[in-house]
Amino acid sequence: MKKSNIFLMPLIIFIFFSCEKNEKGEIITDPVTEPPYDDPIWHPSGEIIGFNHMPIREIHQNKDRQYYWKFDLDSMGYWLINTDGTNMRRILPYYLNTPAWSPDGKWIAFSNNAQISIMPFDGEQFDTKAIQVLTKEGRNFFPAWSLDGKKIAFVQSVCDDTIQCGIWIYSLETNKSEFIIMGTDPCWSPQSDFLTYIENVYVDRNVTGNNIWIYDFKDKSSKIILHLLSPNLDNRYLRYSPDGTSIAFVSIMNDVEGIQLFKINSDGSGLTKLTSNGCTQFSWSPEGSIIYVNFYYKYIDETTGNLWTMDGDGGNKQPLTYNCFQIMQ
């Protein structure tokens, strides 16, 4: 089985799409493209944020009013930024796929060549020579640390006679993995021995939606806390708030608004939309604030695809980064 390599440079440099302008003069695009920022994760210290980044160099417009983005590939990689928006710097010359900080902030877990790996972090730099590859088979993504830092949940995406796809737990004490349950996007509760996850809803072998579940390790049982039916076919990135009272996730609740950030209470009640201008990924701060990628593909301006912060209730939205580019005619 051929495995992907996250250290390879992307093959697609230019992303083409047609567009028009709305009444405000904003550029509206039709196809979905990718934001220049990706996978923001707030460090447990609360002082820095890590993220994947490929800066936009310029946006070109041709005579047919088509636009394309030109990225600065020499600057792509894994970056850090102080939480006040200062000292944005590139740390690694490649992306970290589905990264996650350890609870003590001394390690980062990520998927490399479709296997879960961990790498030491001293608060300033990563020790790339001390990377440990934890899994050896299948295709594994979305690592999530337990509260005590002794276990990592992850998603195995291969199903065959020897491997069960779904959520597995890797023990850093025994160096062994154990299958837990079918599902994806695992997230540990910060208050109790629970694991929240998403599982597809099938009707006649067709996916009709996603449900959010909670798995109890004590009695090895699961229960649904929220039904999310069509068009909610791609709910992602479940994340508990630091106090464990809320769970946030990204979802497409309707085709008009696109992908947005939502929040529920830990029991599944109180569904609330936190963004209206788009959100592809996010992370909670230790104090309960949120860093997120503000991205809705229909609009292009200096705020598109940037990192924004907001309060845990969706208020006080502020840009943390800005795209620097020119629209070339």
C-alpha positions in Angstrom: 0.0 0.0 0.0 1.4 3.3 -1.0 1.5 5.9 1.7 1.3 9.7 1.4 4.2 11.9 2.4 3.4 15.2 4.1 6.9 16.5 3.5 6.5 16.6 -0.2 5.8 20.0 -1.7 2.3 20.5 -3.2 2.1 19.8 -6.9 -0.6 22.4 -7.5 0.9 25.9 -7.3 -1.9 27.9 -8.8 -5.6 27.5 -7.9 -7.9 28.8 -10.6 -11.6 29.8 -10.2 -14.2 32.0 -11.7 -15.6 34.9 -9.8 -18.0 37.8 -9.7 -18.4 40.8 -7.4 -21.2 41.4 -4.9 -22.9 44.8 -4.2 -20.1 45.7 -1.8 -17.5 45.1 -4.5 -16.1 42.0 -2.8 -14.8 39.3 -5.0 -17.0 36.2 -5.0 -15.7 32.9 -6.1 -17.6 29.7 -7.1 -15.4 26.7 -6.4 -13.9 25.9 -3.0 -10.2 26.6 -2.6 -7.9 26.2 0.4 -6.9 28.9 2.9 -3.3 29.9 3.4 -3.5 29.1 7.1 -4.3 25.6 8.4 -4.5 23.6 11.6 -4.1 26.3 14.3 -3.4 24.8 17.8 -3.1 26.9 20.9 -0.1 25.8 23.0 -0.9 24.8 26.6 1.2 27.6 27.9 -1.3 30.0 26.4 1.6 32.1 25.0 2.0 30.8 21.4 -0.1 29.3 18.6 1.2 26.8 16.0 -0.2 26.4 12.5 0.5 25.4 8.9 1.0 28.3 6.6 1.6 28.9 2.9 1.7 32.7 2.3 -0.1 34.2 -0.7 2.2 36.2 -2.9 -0.3 37.7 -5.2 -3.7 37.2 -6.8 -4.0 37.6 -10.6 -7.0 38.6 -12.7 -7.1 37.8 -16.4 -9.2 39.4 -19.2 -12.0 36.9 -18.6 -12.3 38.1 -14.9 -10.9 34.8 -13.6 -8.6 34.9 -10.6 -5.8 32.6 -9.4 -3.7 32.7 -6.3 0.1 32.5 -6.4 1.6 31.1 -3.2 5.1 31.7 -1.8 6.3 28.1 -1.7 9.7 29.0 -0.3 8.0 30.2 2.9 5.5 27.3 3.4 5.8 25.2 6.5 4.9 25.0 10.2 4.8 28.4 11.9 4.5 29.8 15.4 3.1 33.2 16.5 2.7 34.9 19.9 -0.9 35.2 21.0 -0.7 39.0 20.7 0.1 38.6 17.0 3.9 39.4 17.3 6.9 37.3 16.3 5.3 35.2 13.6 8.1 32.8 12.5 8.5 29.7 10.5 9.8 26.7 12.6 9.8 23.9 10.0 9.9 23.9 6.2 7.0 21.5 5.9 3.5 21.0 7.2 2.5 18.9 10.3 -0.6 16.9 9.4 -3.4 17.0 12.0 -1.1 18.3 14.8 -1.9 18.2 18.6 0.1 19.5 21.6 0.6 17.2 24.6 -1.0 18.5 27.8 2.4 19.7 29.2 3.3 21.3 25.8 6.6 19.4 25.6 5.5 17.3 22.6 3.5 17.6 19.4 1.7 14.7 17.9 1.0 14.6 14.1 0.5 12.3 11.2 3.6 11.6 9.1 3.4 9.3 6.1 0.0 8.4 7.5 1.5 7.2 10.8 1.2 8.8 14.2 4.4 10.4 15.3 5.5 12.6 18.2 8.3 15.2 18.4 9.8 17.1 21.3 9.3 20.8 21.8 11.3 23.0 24.2 9.1 26.0 24.0 11.1 27.6 21.1 12.2 24.8 18.8 11.3 21.3 17.7 13.9 18.5 18.0 13.5 16.9 14.6 16.1 14.3 15.3 14.1 12.9 18.2 10.8 12.1 16.3 9.2 8.9 17.4 6.9 7.0 15.1 4.2 5.3 17.2 2.1 3.4 14.7 3.4 1.0 12.0 0.5 -0.1 9.8 -2.6 1.3 8.1 -3.3 5.0 7.6 -3.6 7.0 10.8 -4.6 10.6 11.5 -6.1 13.0 14.1 -4.1 12.3 17.2 -5.7 13.4 20.5 -3.8 13.3 23.8 -5.4 12.1 27.1 -5.5 14.5 30.0 -2.6 12.8 31.7 -0.5 12.7 28.5 -0.1 8.9 28.7 -2.4 7.9 25.8 -3.1 9.1 22.3 -6.4 8.5 20.5 -6.2 8.4 16.7 -8.2 7.5 13.7 -7.3 4.4 11.6 -8.8 4.8 8.1 -7.9 1.4 6.7 -10.4 -1.5 7.0 -9.2 -5.0 6.0 -8.8 -8.5 7.3 -6.0 -7.5 9.7 -6.9 -3.9 10.7 -10.1 -2.5 12.1 -10.8 1.0 11.0 -12.1 3.5 13.6 -10.7 5.0 16.8 -7.7 3.4 18.4 -5.8 4.2 21.6 -2.0 4.2 21.8 -0.4 3.8 25.2 2.9 5.6 25.7 3.5 3.3 28.7 3.1 0.0 27.0 3.8 1.1 23.4 0.8 -0.8 22.2 -2.4 0.2 20.3 -5.9 -1.0 21.0 -9.0 -0.6 18.9 -11.8 1.2 20.8 -14.8 1.9 18.6 -16.0 2.9 15.1 -15.8 6.6 14.6 -13.6 9.6 13.8 -12.4 12.9 15.2 -11.8 11.7 18.8 -11.5 14.3 21.6 -10.8 13.6 25.3 -12.9 15.2 28.0 -10.8 17.4 30.4 -13.0 16.5 33.3 -13.6 12.8 33.2 -12.7 9.5 31.4 -14.8 10.2 28.3 -14.0 10.4 24.6 -16.2 12.3 22.2 -16.3 11.3 18.6 -18.3 11.4 15.4 -19.9 8.4 13.6 -21.6 8.4 10.3 -25.3 7.7 9.9 -26.1 5.2 7.1 -29.4 4.5 5.2 -29.2 1.9 2.6 -25.4 2.1 2.6 -25.5 5.9 2.0 -24.2 8.4 4.5 -27.1 10.7 5.6 -25.4 12.5 8.4 -23.2 12.4 11.4 -23.9 11.9 15.1 -21.8 13.1 18.0 -21.2 10.4 20.6 -19.5 10.1 24.0 -17.6 6.9 24.9 -17.2 6.1 28.6 -14.0 4.1 29.3 -15.2 3.0 32.7 -18.1 0.8 31.5 -17.0 0.8 27.8 -20.3 2.2 26.5 -21.4 4.9 24.1 -24.3 7.2 23.9 -25.5 9.8 21.3 -25.5 13.4 22.5 -26.4 15.1 19.2 -28.0 14.0 15.9 -26.6 15.9 12.8 -28.4 14.8 9.7 -28.1 15.8 6.0 -26.6 18.1 4.8 -24.3 17.7 7.8 -22.2 15.1 6.2 -18.8 16.4 7.1 -18.7 17.5 10.7 -15.1 17.8 12.0 -12.7 18.8 14.7 -14.6 18.1 17.9 -12.9 20.0 20.7 -13.8 20.3 24.4 -13.5 23.7 26.1 -10.9 23.8 28.8 -13.5 23.5 31.6 -15.2 20.6 29.8 -18.7 22.3 29.7 -18.8 22.8 26.0 -17.8 21.1 22.8 -17.1 23.0 19.6 -17.0 21.7 16.0 -17.1 22.8 12.4 -20.1 21.9 10.3 -22.2 22.8 7.2 -25.7 23.2 8.7 -27.0 24.5 5.4 -25.7 25.0 1.9 -26.1 28.8 2.0 -23.9 29.7 4.9 -21.2 27.1 4.2 -18.9 25.7 6.8 -19.1 27.5 10.2 -18.0 26.9 13.8 -20.7 25.7 16.3 -20.8 24.9 20.0 -22.9 22.7 22.1 -23.1 22.0 25.9 -21.3 18.8 26.9 -24.6 17.0 27.1 -25.5 17.9 23.5 -27.9 20.7 24.2 -27.7 24.4 23.3 -26.5 24.2 19.7 -25.1 27.7 18.9 -23.4 29.1 15.8 -20.2 31.0 16.7 -19.2 32.3 13.2 -21.0 33.7 10.2 -18.0 34.4 7.8 -16.8 30.8 7.7 -14.5 28.6 9.8 -12.4 25.7 8.6 -10.4 24.8 11.7 -10.0 26.1 15.3 -8.5 25.5 18.7 -9.3 26.5 22.3 -6.9 28.5 24.5 -6.2 27.3 28.1 -8.4 30.2 29.2 -11.3 29.4 26.9 -10.7 31.7 24.0 -10.7 30.4 20.4 -8.3 30.7 17.6 -9.8 29.9 14.2 -9.3 30.1 10.4 -11.8 32.6 9.1 -12.5 31.3 5.6 -15.5 31.4 3.4 -14.5 30.7 -0.2 -16.9 33.2 -1.8 -15.0 36.2 -0.5 -11.4 37.3 -1.1 -9.9 40.2 0.8 -7.0 40.8 3.3 -8.9 38.9 6.0 -9.7 35.8 3.9 -8.2 32.6 5.3 -6.4 34.3 8.2 -6.2 33.4 11.8 -8.8 35.1 14.1 -9.4 35.0 17.8 -12.7 35.3 19.7 -14.2 34.7 23.0 -15.7 31.3 23.8 -19.2 32.6 23.2 -18.4 33.9 19.8 -17.9 37.5 20.8 -15.0 39.9 20.4 -13.8 38.6 17.0 -10.4 40.0 16.1 -7.9 39.2 13.3 -4.5 37.9 14.5 -2.9 37.7 11.0 -3.3 39.4 7.7 -2.6 38.3 4.1 -0.1 40.5 2.3 -0.7 40.4 -1.4 -1.6 42.5 -4.5 -4.4 41.8 -7.0 -2.7 41.9 -10.3 -4.7 43.0 -13.4 
